[in-house]
Amino acid sequence: MFGASSSAYIRIPFQGFDTSSVNDFQLLLLYDDGFVAYLNGQEIARRLTPSPLLWNSAATSARSNDVALVSESINLIDNLGLVRPGTNVLA
């Protein structure tokens, strides 16, 4: 992507699950620059992004390679209600 585009769009479908007994819901993510994560079309997390966010936005700053190689755990328990039966999409 270097020199061609600053944005990548990735969609990961997954099957819903029974959330009634879930007490921990985390997004574990490795990222080099910025990102915005959506669950079924609703924004659930973002890091290092400009405002307003456009289709070709770039990260507001870079992360060092040492930091980018360490996964970040983002608590999503408040977004558990977005998980539905059937196919879900993390984007």
Secondary structure as the mmCIF struct_conf table of DSSP 4:
data_model
#
loop_
_struct_conf.conf_type_id
_struct_conf.id
_struct_conf.beg_label_comp_id
_struct_conf.beg_label_asym_id
_struct_conf.beg_label_seq_id
_struct_conf.end_label_comp_id
_struct_conf.end_label_asym_id
_struct_conf.end_label_seq_id
TURN_TY1_P TURN_TY1_P1 PHE A 2 ALA A 4
BEND BEND1 SER A 6 SER A 6
STRN STRN1 ILE A 12 GLN A 15
TURN_TY1_P TURN_TY1_P2 SER A 20 SER A 21
STRN STRN2 GLN A 26 LEU A 29
BEND BEND2 ASP A 32 ASP A 33
STRN STRN3 PHE A 35 LEU A 39
TURN_TY1_P TURN_TY1_P3 ASN A 40 GLY A 41
STRN STRN4 GLN A 42 ARG A 47
BEND BEND3 LEU A 48 LEU A 48
BEND BEND4 SER A 51 PRO A 52
TURN_TY1_P TURN_TY1_P4 TRP A 55 ASN A 56
BEND BEND5 THR A 60 SER A 61
HELX_RH_AL_P HELX_RH_AL_P1 ASN A 65 ALA A 68
TURN_TY1_P TURN_TY1_P5 LEU A 69 LEU A 69
BEND BEND6 VAL A 70 VAL A 70
STRN STRN5 GLU A 72 ASN A 75
HELX_RH_3T_P HELX_RH_3T_P1 ILE A 77 LEU A 82
BEND BEND7 PRO A 85 GLY A 86
STRN STRN6 THR A 87 LEU A 90
#
